Amino acid sequence: MKKTSLPVGMHDKLFKRARVMYEIERDISDLLINEGFNRIETPTLEHFEVFSDTISANNYNLFDKQGELLALRPDITSQIGRVIASTRVNTPVKFSYSGKVFNYNEEMRGLANEHTQAGIEIVGFSAKEALKEAVLSAKEALDVAKVKNYQFEFSHAAILQTIFAELALDKEVAEELSTAIRDKNITELNEFTKSHPSEFDDFIKNLPYLFGEVALVISKARDLVQNAQVLAALDDIENLLTWLGEDFAPATVDLGQLSRMPYYTGMMFKVFGEKVPDAFVSGGRYDKLFERFGAKELTAVGWAIDVDSIYQAIHDDLSSQGGAK
């Protein structure tokens, strides 16, 4: 008998779901092209080194006929870095894209391993202007996808990167600290400061509380730290949100947010909605990515929107219209 079941984490999308997801991807792509973003399409299969210097258990890896180790792309931003470094694309340049990405999740979690993404990369422009354009274009993409309720959450990669660099922890201890920060584990963070005392003790112990309304969190954080790099990062967050103004979508900050991608170097943001458990938009600044491919450092800002999560966010509104799920 021929196998009819799908690999773990893979799903067929039928009828209404397939049509609506296509329309979301199309509408966001058309919006970005009309706003001057150059459309780019990158291959689904790449050499694994494009995405990581070491083999990752979260990636789908396979060998080609020559024995080269390849990977199904887990993200598209890394591919943009490879394109900039290996072609004669002139910067500054703005790209938009959409396509499938693959990330392996543990089988028992029941999560999808294939997702449709759409996004942008703004490369070689002023960081301040690029961040503004990135955030506003993300909001426009959510609006054109008809997402009704959502909230931006801002953070800054340099905050925790600076702390980890100053502490100079070995790999195992650094991972333990990362886990405690990610879990907002108050007890573990307090114990860590006792065994690894530093100028950041008060800040580290308060990380689980440095989340919420922008002005209050930034003010409290400034009272807890004296490091110039961390204070500059707090200024970056405050300045961007001041520029966006009160009319911008509701926003919060989370100073304990760990970088989702290793190449983020500056401001980061996510977007959350009421009906989706995880962020359906993630973005930020990543100036160091191009150096991995032998190119010079370039200012870069981008974001990616998860079309599958957008579908979940608007699903109830679609269901009221009838038809297949």
Secondary structure, 3 states (H helix, E strand, C coil): CCCCCCCCCCCCCCHHHHHHHHHHHHHHHHHHHHCCCEECCCCCEEEHHHCCCCCCCCCEEEECCCCCEEEECCCCHHHHHHHHHHCCCCCCEEEEEEEEEECCCCHHHCCCCEEEEEEEEEECCCHHHHHHHHHHHHHHHHHHCCCCCEEEEEEEHHHHHHHHHHHCCCHHHHHHHHHHHHCCCHHHHHHHHHHCCCCCHHHHHCHHHCEECHHHHHHHHHHHCCCHHHHHHHHHHHHHHHHHCCCCCCEEEECCCCCCCCCCCCEEEEEEECCEEEEEEEEEECCCHHHHHCCCCCCEEEEEEEHHHHHHHHHHHHHCCCCCC
